[in-house]
Amino acid sequence: MNNVLRNNFSRIFRRLPSVIIMLAITLLSIFLAVYMTGAEQIRGHIALVTDNSAVKINSNDLSVEIMEQKPPMSQLISQKYDAIVTDQGNGQFDIETLRGSDFKDMLQLLLQNPQAKIPAQKSDRSVGVNIIGFLMVFLGTSVFFYFFPFADDKEQNQLLRIAASPLSFRRYLAAHFLFCLFSFVPSFGMLAVMKAVGWDIGFSLPQYAGLLLLLAMLGSTFALFLNTFIKKPDNANMFGNSILIVTSTLAGAFYSFSKSNAFLDNLIHILPQKQFLEFAINLQNGEEWQHLFPLIYIILFSAVMFGLAYRKLKHDYVERV
């Protein structure tokens, strides 16, 4: 294992410019998540459709854009607006939103009383959840980059030699997983520095360590799975990064939203990234042990991907020796 790790680190130096750029973007995402949470005072951006210029909604919780014509529904789907509110007169409003009944009830309250105090909800995202959401995307995609030694070994038919060597194939794979885990260390170090200088980063450092370990396990097994079943590393990287970006965005990595489409909502909940964020929110609320399903789901999802990949690798290489 030590030899594999040393070899991986020596190979990474050839790609040092790419490593620096990727590391800078990942660390910048942490600051962006903290900034966005600190600046996040608005609970909703709404389009108010009315022909009465006297109608005003002055709420610190809402960003209101008054217009005479109703905007297309596509602007709700693209999240330009969180709701379209149509003034029906006499203080009555028709609300169209994709963010669920809780948001609609809150909006109804603010329309009737713009200065009403809205209590914090368990589903509200703290700075910690926002940070881990951003890192889920950037660290998740970076795993494919740091898995390049395994992908190169497979493409260059080195796995047969490795399988025939005294090195255990399991230890060989474990070394690659450990190498990927090292790529998470700079982000954890940045969080530790921010915590030391007094920044609010949401979770404690041990909690971040656990979340990053869980994220590393999920990302590494996914990278192993795709690189095992897709012949060309470039194709695996492109396909994997595309899947991660799309599914992580749908899961709510950058923005927490709910759909009124039950089928789509259930489909999103199947995503491991969604379960990962659910676990982070439970951890934020101190209820992680009362709601263990997301944690179990992620572990089982990762175990299935690893099991399928390991079985194919063992069949293609170990059993051929």
N, C-alpha and C positions, 0 to 999 in steps of 0.2 A: 504493500500500500504506500509506503514512504517513497519508494522509487516512482510509482505512478504519479503521486502528488508532485514530487520534484520535477518530473518530466512535464506535467501540466503547467506548472508555474514557469518553467523555462520557455515553453511554447507560447505562453500568454504575452511574454515580453515582445514578441514579434508583432503583436497587435496592440501595442501600448497606446498609440493615438486613439484608436477606437475605444479602448478601455477608459481613457481619460474623458472622452466626450460622453460616454454612457454614464460614467460615474458623476460627472457634473450635472447632467440632466436629472439623474435620480435624486441627488442632493438638493437641487433646485426645486424639485417637486415637493420636498418636505416643507421648505419655506413657503411655497405657494399654497399648500394646504393650510398652514398656520395662518397666513395672511387672509385667505378666503374665509376662514372660520371667524377671525377677528372682525372682518368687515361685513359678515353675514348678519345684517339686522332685519332684512326684508324677508317676511315669511311667504310672500307670493307676489308675482307680477300679473296684474289682471288688466284686461281690456274692458272698459265700461262703455257700453253702447247706449247712448241717450241723445235725445234732441232737446233736452232741457238744460240750458247752460247754467241753471241755478243749482244743479245737482253737484255736490262736492263730497269727496270722501278723503278726509285728511287723517290718515292713520300712519303711525310710524312703522307699522307692521306690513303695510302694503305699498306697492308701487303701482299707481293707477294711471292708465293712459285712456283719456276720454276720446271717443270717436263717434261719428254719426252713423257709420255703416259697420255691420258685424264683420269681423275678419274671418277668413276661411278656417275650417277646422284643422287644416294642415299646420297652422301656426300653434295650435295646441299640441299636436303630435310632435312638432319640432321643438317644443318647449320654449318658444318665444314668449308665450303667455302660460301661466298656470291655470287660468280660468278666463272664460268669456262671460261677462255679466251684462245682462240686458235689463235696462230700467223699464219696468212696467207701470210706473206711476204709483202714487200714494204710498211710497216707501217700500214697494214690493219689487223684488229682483229675481230674475231667472238666471240660474248659475249652471254653466256647462264646464266641467273639468274632468281631467283624466287622473286626478290624484287621490281619488277615493272619497268615501263618505266623511271621514274625520276632517279632512281638509275642507270639504264643502260646508260642514257644520261650523268650523272655525271662521270661514269666510262669511257665512250668513251672520254670525255674531258681530264681526267687524263692520259689516255693511249697516247693521242696525245701530251699532255703537262703536264708532271708529277708535275711541279711546279705551276700549275694553282691554283688560289685562289678560293675555293668553298664557295660561300655565305651561311650563315645559312638558313636553310629551316624551314618553319613553322611546318613541321612534326618532326623536330629534337627534341629529348627529353632532357629537362633540368634536373637538379638535383632534382627539385621538383616532376616532373613526374616519375622519377626513384624511388624516395622514396615512393611515393604513390602507385606505381606499386608493389613494394616489400611488403608494408604493406597490400595491397589488398589480397595477398595470406596468409600471416601469421596471420593477424587479422581476415580474413574471416574464416579460419579454426578454430581459437581459439573461435569463437562465439559458435560453437557446444559444446565446452567444458563448456563454461559459461552458456549454456542453460540447463545444466544437472538438476537443481532443477525442472524445468517444466517437463523434460523427466521422472525424477524419480516419480514425483507426478502422472503423467499419467500411468506409468507402475504399480505403487502400488495402483491404483484405488482411489487416494485421490481427484481426480477432482470432483467426485460426491459430496463429503463432502464439498468441496470448493464452488461448485455451489449452494449447499443448505444453505451455511452460509450467514450472512448479507453482506459479502464482494462482491462488484460488480465484475462479471467475467471479465469485461473490465479492471477494475483497477488491477485485479490479473495479467492479461497479460501485462498491462502497466508496472507493477513492474518488471517483467522479462525482458522486453525490456530495462528499465532503468538500471537494473543490468548489462546487456550486455554492455550498453553504458559506464559504469564505467570501464570496461576492456580496453577501448580505452584511458583512461586518462593517464596511464604511458607513452604511446607513444607520446601523445601530450606534456606531461611534458618534455620528452627527447628532443623533437624538440624545445621547449621553451628555454631549457638550452643551446642547441647548437646555437640557434639564439642569446642568450644573450652574449655568449663568442665570437661571431663574425664569426661563421661558415656560409657558404652559403648553405641555405637549400631550396632555390628556392622560394617557396610561402611564403606569410606572415602568421602569426599565425592565424588571422581570416579566411584566405582562407583554411588553414589546418583544422581548426575547422569545417568549412562547409563540406569539403571533407570527413573528418572522420565521421561526422554525417550522411552523405549520405551513406557511406560505412557501418556504423553500422545499418542503416535502411535496406539496402539490405541484409546484412548477417543475421540479426536477423529474418527477415521475412522468409528467406530461411530455417533457422534452425527450426522455428516454423512450417513451411509447412511440412518438412520432418518428424519431430517428431510427427506431428499430423497424418500423413497418414501411417507411418511405426511403427509397434507395439513395437519393441525392440529398446531401445535407442542406443545400441552398433551398431546395423545394420544401424540405421539412421546416426550415426556419421561416420561410415566407408564409407557408400555410399555418404554422403554429402561431406566429405573431399576429396574423390576421384574425385567427379564431380568438386569441386572448384579448385583443383590443375590442373586438365587437362584443364578445360575451361579457367582458368586464364592464363595458359601458352600459350594456343592458342590465347587468346586475346592480348598477348604481355606484360604480367606483368614484365617479366625479359628482354625481347628483342623484339624490334619492328621490325616486318617483314611483308612482303606482299607476297601473293601467286599469281601465274599466273592463277590458276584455279578459274574461276569466281564463280562456284558453292560453293567451299570451302570458298572463300573470302566473299560471301554473307552470308554464314552460320555463319562465325565468327562474322560478324557485328550484328547478332541477339543476341549474348551473351551480357548480361547486363554489364559484366566486360569490354568488348570492348567499349561500350558506356560510361562507367565510365572513361576509359582512354582517350577517345575522348574529354570528357568534361574537363578533367585535362589539355589536350594539348591546348584546346580553352582558358582555364583560363590562362595558361602560356603565350599565345599570346595576352591576353587582349581582346579576342573575344567571351567570354562566353555568352554575352547577344545577340550577333548576331547569335549564333548557340545554340538554346535552346532545340533542339530535343533530344540530349543525356540526359539532365537533366529530361525532361518530360518522356522519355522512362524508365529511372530508377525508377522514382516515380510511374509510372503506373504499371511497372513490380512488384514492391514491393507491391503495393496496391492489385493487383490481387492475389498474393500468400497469403497475409494476409487475404483477403476476403474469399478465398476458405478454408483456415485453420480455420478461425473463424466460418464460416458456419457449418463446420463439427463438431467442438467442441461444438457449441451451440446445434446442433442436438443430439449429443451423450451424452451430460451431462446436459446442462442447461434445455433443454426441457423435460428431463426425471425426473426432480425434481418436 
